[in-house]
């Protein structure tokens, strides 16, 4: 250990004399300050600064090895990044690129609103309780980066196909008009009417007798399906 220390001191003295004869080259090299812990593969002075030759080369010690140059730290990077950049792997000498934040995932909430809750039977004018439900929907859309709202009207099988088609379209349009009045961008709301073509009751009401009983049984078919698509 004493011999090693003497050897380092002699090397520093030699460096100092070389530095005097080549000040311009030495001045162009930035100091490399090591952490001062563990095996240090380069000669350092009292400030823990790596000693260099007059041409800027780092002086290696007997402890030097590619592994030591890659592990002893000078700041946040291995000391070898400054002294032996051709030996130390490049990925050890650069900050890792932060991963890009994942793109927000789109959400799609499909809400089935009973048409009877929105409109009186056989009507397309929103009831007060229907407006309350749509207020909640408008507030939900404002919490998203909204892409589109799709409102699809459906009817039961009472009435002609043509009449039910128009009624389903008018109800979907009434939903859009109200959502727009609550601040939803009109260009984001699309409407469609399906008439009586997509019942959800199947044939369970076929044997129900009496108009009032059938109307009650077919209630699930009278609906407006609203799909809100956006990202949080």
C-alpha positions in Angstrom: 0.0 0.0 0.0 2.9 2.4 0.9 4.6 1.6 -2.4 1.4 2.2 -4.2 0.9 5.6 -2.5 4.5 6.6 -3.3 4.0 5.5 -6.9 0.9 7.7 -7.1 2.7 10.7 -5.7 5.5 10.3 -8.2 3.0 10.1 -11.0 1.3 13.3 -9.7 4.6 15.1 -9.7 5.3 13.9 -13.2 1.8 15.1 -14.3 2.4 18.5 -12.7 5.6 19.0 -14.6 4.0 17.9 -17.8 1.1 20.2 -17.1 3.5 23.1 -16.9 4.8 22.4 -20.3 1.4 22.0 -21.9 -1.1 24.3 -20.1 -3.4 24.9 -23.0 -4.2 21.3 -23.6 -4.8 20.6 -19.9 -7.1 23.6 -19.5 -9.4 22.3 -22.1 -10.3 19.2 -20.1 -13.0 19.3 -17.4 -12.2 18.0 -13.9 -13.6 14.5 -13.2 -14.4 14.2 -9.5 -14.9 10.7 -8.2 -16.9 9.6 -5.2 -13.8 8.4 -3.4 -15.2 5.1 -2.3 -14.3 1.5 -3.3 -11.6 0.7 -5.8 -10.8 3.8 -7.8 -9.1 2.8 -11.0 -7.5 6.2 -11.7 -5.0 8.4 -9.9 -6.7 11.1 -7.9 -5.5 14.2 -6.0 -6.6 15.5 -2.6 -9.8 16.8 -4.1 -10.7 13.4 -5.5 -10.1 14.9 -9.0 -8.7 12.4 -11.5 -5.2 13.3 -12.6 -4.6 13.7 -16.2 -1.6 14.0 -18.6 -0.8 17.1 -20.4 -2.9 15.8 -23.3 -5.9 15.1 -21.2 -5.5 11.3 -20.7 -6.6 10.0 -17.3 -3.8 8.2 -15.3 -4.8 4.7 -14.5 -3.7 2.9 -11.3 -2.9 -0.8 -10.8 -6.5 -1.2 -9.8 -7.7 -0.3 -13.3 -9.9 -2.7 -15.2 -12.8 -2.2 -17.5 -15.2 -3.3 -14.8 -13.7 -0.9 -12.3 -13.9 2.0 -14.8 -17.5 1.1 -15.3 -18.5 1.0 -11.7 -16.6 3.7 -9.8 -18.7 6.8 -10.0 -17.9 10.4 -10.9 -21.2 12.0 -10.2 -24.2 10.1 -11.6 -22.1 8.2 -14.2 -19.1 5.9 -14.1 -15.7 7.6 -14.0 -14.8 5.7 -17.2 -17.4 7.6 -19.1 -15.0 10.6 -19.0 -11.7 8.7 -19.1 -12.3 5.7 -21.2 -15.5 6.3 -23.2 -14.4 3.9 -25.9 -14.4 1.1 -23.3 -17.4 1.8 -21.0 -20.7 0.9 -22.6 -22.5 4.0 -23.9 -25.8 3.1 -22.1 -24.0 3.5 -18.8 -23.0 7.1 -19.7 -26.4 8.5 -20.6 -29.6 9.2 -18.7 -32.3 6.7 -19.5 -35.0 8.2 -21.6 -38.2 8.5 -19.5 -40.9 6.3 -20.9 -43.6 8.2 -22.6 -46.8 8.4 -20.6 -49.3 5.8 -21.8 -52.0 7.3 -24.0 -55.3 7.6 -22.1 -57.5 4.6 -22.7 -60.9 5.4 -24.2 -63.9 4.5 -22.2 -67.2 3.6 -23.6 -70.2 3.7 -21.2 -73.5 2.5 -22.7 -76.5 3.6 -20.7 -80.0 2.4 -21.3 -82.6 5.0 -20.3 -86.2 3.9 -20.1 -88.2 6.0 -22.6 -91.0 6.1 -20.1 -88.7 7.9 -17.7 -87.8 10.4 -20.4 -91.1 10.9 -22.2 -94.8 10.3 -21.8 -96.2 7.3 -23.6 -96.3 7.9 -27.4 -94.6 11.4 -27.0 -91.2 12.9 -27.8 -91.2 15.8 -25.3 -88.9 15.3 -22.4 -90.4 15.1 -18.9 -88.8 16.9 -15.9 -87.5 13.6 -14.5 -86.1 12.8 -18.0 -84.2 16.1 -18.0 -82.8 15.2 -14.6 -81.3 12.0 -15.9 -79.8 13.8 -18.9 -78.3 16.4 -16.6 -76.3 13.6 -15.0 -75.3 12.3 -18.4 -74.1 15.8 -19.5 -72.1 16.2 -16.3 -70.5 12.8 -16.9 -69.5 13.8 -20.4 -67.8 16.9 -19.2 -65.5 14.9 -17.0 -64.1 13.2 -20.1 -62.1 14.1 -23.1 -65.3 13.5 -25.1 -65.1 11.8 -28.5 -68.7 11.1 -29.3 -72.2 10.6 -27.8 -74.5 8.3 -29.7 -78.2 8.4 -28.8 -80.4 5.6 -30.3 -84.1 5.6 -29.9 -86.3 2.5 -29.7 -90.0 1.8 -29.5 -92.3 -1.0 -28.7 -94.4 -2.7 -31.4 -97.6 -0.7 -30.9 -98.2 1.3 -34.1 -97.0 1.0 -37.6 -93.4 0.5 -38.5 -93.2 3.9 -40.2 -94.7 5.6 -37.2 -92.5 3.9 -34.7 -89.4 4.7 -36.8 -90.3 8.4 -36.8 -91.0 8.3 -33.1 -87.7 6.7 -32.2 -85.9 9.4 -34.3 -87.8 12.2 -32.7 -87.0 10.9 -29.2 -83.3 10.5 -30.0 -83.3 14.1 -31.5 -84.9 15.4 -28.3 -82.1 13.8 -26.2 -79.5 15.5 -28.4 -81.2 18.9 -28.2 -81.3 18.8 -24.5 -77.7 17.6 -24.1 -76.6 20.5 -26.3 -78.6 22.9 -24.2 -76.5 21.7 -21.2 -73.2 22.5 -22.9 -72.4 19.4 -24.8 -70.8 20.1 -28.3 -73.5 19.5 -30.9 -70.9 18.1 -33.3 -70.1 15.3 -30.7 -73.7 14.0 -30.5 -75.1 11.7 -33.1 -78.7 10.3 -33.2 -80.3 7.3 -34.8 -83.8 5.8 -34.6 -84.3 2.0 -34.7 -88.1 2.0 -34.4 -89.4 -1.3 -33.2 -86.7 -3.4 -34.9 -84.6 -4.2 -31.9 -87.0 -5.3 -29.1 -85.4 -6.7 -25.9 -88.6 -8.4 -24.6 -88.5 -11.2 -27.2 -91.8 -13.1 -27.2 -92.5 -12.9 -23.5 -95.4 -10.5 -24.0 -97.1 -12.5 -26.8 -99.7 -14.1 -24.5 -100.4 -11.0 -22.4 -104.0 -9.9 -22.8 -105.3 -6.4 -22.5 -103.8 -3.3 -24.0 -102.7 -1.8 -20.7 -101.1 -5.0 -19.6 -99.2 -5.3 -23.0 -98.0 -1.7 -22.8 -96.6 -2.4 -19.3 -95.0 -5.7 -20.5 -93.4 -4.0 -23.5 -91.9 -1.2 -21.4 -88.3 -2.4 -21.7 -88.6 -2.0 -25.5 -89.3 1.7 -25.2 -85.9 3.0 -24.5 -83.1 5.4 -25.5 -79.6 3.9 -25.5 -76.9 6.5 -25.0 -73.3 5.6 -25.5 -70.7 8.0 -24.2 -67.2 7.5 -25.6 -64.2 9.5 -24.4 -61.0 9.2 -22.3 -60.2 10.3 -18.8 
